[in-house]
Amino acid sequence: MESHAFFDINDFEKIMISFFCVFSFRKTMEMLCRQGRYPWFFVMLKSQKGSVAEVVKPLQLLKKEKIKMERIIKTVTGKFTQETLDFVEKVFTEYSDEEEGKVVRELVAEIRSKKYYIPELDLMMVNEIEEVIGYVMFSGFHLEGNYEKELLLLSPAAVKTELQRQHISKELIEYGFEVAKKLGYKAVIVEGNPQNYQARGFRTSANYGIVPGETVHLPDIACLMVKELEPGALEHIKGQVNYDFYESLR
Ligand SMILES: CC(C)(COP(=O)(O)OP(=O)(O)OC[C@H]1O[C@@H](n2cnc3c(N)ncnc32)[C@H](O)[C@@H]1OP(=O)(O)O)[C@@H](O)C(=O)NCCC(=O)NCCS
């Protein structure tokens, strides 16, 4: 019996079609993983294995080690003004709780509405599908009304939960340092876990005479840190850190 012309393909064409199918399948899976969507076969695996951890582990390995994701740093404009607010709220809610998520969201919105805002230092990282994967904000700061033209505050820093510990904040923060230097700023203050910031050159601020004021409650004095953007910049910058000019932190 004669076969229909449409199905009459030679071996080479069969190999090419198989190759194309495998390639498309792999790309689709990678895209779904990158977007944080779990492909259907992981869901089936979950119901068979019974343990979420067993299913999620290979997915995380796939995400962390194999997929090369684009990392594009941009200043926040347009639709990202809202998207980055949603982003920081989500990251801090997952990291801590809903209240923390809301406070950080309000802090970002407040800084954007005030004179401390520096649009060139409102920075995000997006991937190739324009999904926000990281965010940092550097804004104007002062110590008891002094050094306004020299000091910056780094707050907040947030990285998509599934992509943390892959140097996303490192890239954003170091990019921010370069922009800040070009804008003439001399030093950056940050409050947080020293483990996250020491590798970026931040040191305990109290050692430089920059100390927590009444409105700053630290689990440890080492949690208030400072980094010089220019050698010797901190020789003349001293004083108390206070956050009383942020309504969202009162
Ligand atoms: C904190 C946060 C912004 C860090 O961003 P990140 O992209 O995950 O961090 P990075 O991969 O750039 O690592 C930064 C530094 O943290 C430290 N670090 C990385 N992995 C670590 C780990 N498993 N344990 C302890 N410290 C670690 C390292 O010093 C690292 O720098 P290095 O690798 O150059 O030495 C991010 O984890 C986050 O959004 N956390 C939730 C919200 C938050 O806590 N924000 C900051 C408030 S202080």
The ligand as a Tripos MOL2 file, in Angstrom:
@<TRIPOS>MOLECULE
LIG
   48    50     1     0     0
SMALL
NO_CHARGES

@<TRIPOS>ATOM
      1 C1         20.0090   39.4920   51.9700 C.3       1 LIG1
      2 C2         19.8790   39.3780   50.4500 C.3       1 LIG1
      3 C3         19.5040   40.7360   49.8710 C.3       1 LIG1
      4 C4         21.2510   38.9620   49.9070 C.3       1 LIG1
      5 O1         21.1580   38.8530   48.4980 O.3       1 LIG1
      6 P1         21.7680   37.5830   47.7580 P.3       1 LIG1
      7 O2         21.7330   37.8360   46.3010 O.co2     1 LIG1
      8 O3         21.0420   36.3940   48.2690 O.co2     1 LIG1
      9 O4         23.2460   37.5910   48.3220 O.3       1 LIG1
     10 P2         24.5760   37.2840   47.5390 P.3       1 LIG1
     11 O5         24.4720   35.9610   46.8640 O.co2     1 LIG1
     12 O6         24.9370   38.4610   46.6930 O.co2     1 LIG1
     13 O7         25.5860   37.1220   48.7380 O.3       1 LIG1
     14 C5         25.9590   38.2330   49.5140 C.3       1 LIG1
     15 C6         26.8810   37.7950   50.6000 C.3       1 LIG1
     16 O8         26.1360   37.1140   51.5840 O.3       1 LIG1
     17 C7         26.9920   36.1160   52.1730 C.3       1 LIG1
     18 N1         26.3920   34.8080   51.9840 N.ar      1 LIG1
     19 C8         26.0710   34.1920   50.8350 C.ar      1 LIG1
     20 N2         25.5500   32.9780   51.1020 N.ar      1 LIG1
     21 C9         25.5320   32.8420   52.4320 C.ar      1 LIG1
     22 C10        25.0860   31.8370   53.3070 C.ar      1 LIG1
     23 N3         24.5470   30.7030   52.8540 N.pl3     1 LIG1
     24 N4         25.2130   32.0490   54.6460 N.ar      1 LIG1
     25 C11        25.7360   33.1830   55.1110 C.ar      1 LIG1
     26 N5         26.1670   34.1640   54.3230 N.ar      1 LIG1
     27 C12        26.0700   34.0120   53.0110 C.ar      1 LIG1
     28 C13        28.2930   36.1590   51.5040 C.3       1 LIG1
     29 O9         29.1550   36.9930   52.2020 O.3       1 LIG1
     30 C14        27.9460   36.8000   50.1810 C.3       1 LIG1
     31 O10        29.0080   37.4580   49.6200 O.3       1 LIG1
     32 P3         30.2580   36.6290   48.9330 P.3       1 LIG1
     33 O11        29.7020   35.3460   48.3670 O.co2     1 LIG1
     34 O12        30.7690   37.5710   47.9010 O.co2     1 LIG1
     35 O13        31.2340   36.3530   50.0300 O.co2     1 LIG1
     36 C15        18.8450   38.3160   50.0330 C.3       1 LIG1
     37 O14        19.2370   37.0890   50.5310 O.3       1 LIG1
     38 C16        17.4300   38.6550   50.4810 C.2       1 LIG1
     39 O15        16.6690   39.2650   49.7440 O.2       1 LIG1
     40 N6         17.0580   38.2300   51.7070 N.am      1 LIG1
     41 C17        15.7200   38.4760   52.2190 C.3       1 LIG1
     42 C18        15.5120   39.9300   52.5460 C.3       1 LIG1
     43 C19        16.6510   40.4800   53.3850 C.2       1 LIG1
     44 O16        17.0680   39.8860   54.3540 O.2       1 LIG1
     45 N7         17.1350   41.6740   52.9930 N.am      1 LIG1
     46 C20        18.2260   42.3470   53.6390 C.3       1 LIG1
     47 C21        17.8280   42.9470   54.9190 C.3       1 LIG1
     48 S1         19.3000   43.2360   55.8920 S.3       1 LIG1
@<TRIPOS>BOND
     1     1     2 1
     2     2     3 1
     3     2     4 1
     4     2    36 1
     5     4     5 1
     6     5     6 1
     7     6     7 2
     8     6     8 1
     9     6     9 1
    10     9    10 1
    11    10    11 2
    12    10    12 1
    13    10    13 1
    14    13    14 1
    15    14    15 1
    16    15    16 1
    17    15    30 1
    18    16    17 1
    19    17    18 1
    20    17    28 1
    21    18    19 ar
    22    18    27 ar
    23    19    20 ar
    24    20    21 ar
    25    21    22 ar
    26    21    27 ar
    27    22    23 1
    28    22    24 ar
    29    24    25 ar
    30    25    26 ar
    31    26    27 ar
    32    28    29 1
    33    28    30 1
    34    30    31 1
    35    31    32 1
    36    32    33 2
    37    32    34 1
    38    32    35 1
    39    36    37 1
    40    36    38 1
    41    38    39 2
    42    38    40 1
    43    40    41 1
    44    41    42 1
    45    42    43 1
    46    43    44 2
    47    43    45 1
    48    45    46 1
    49    46    47 1
    50    47    48 1
@<TRIPOS>SUBSTRUCTURE
     1 LIG1         1 GROUP 0 **** ****
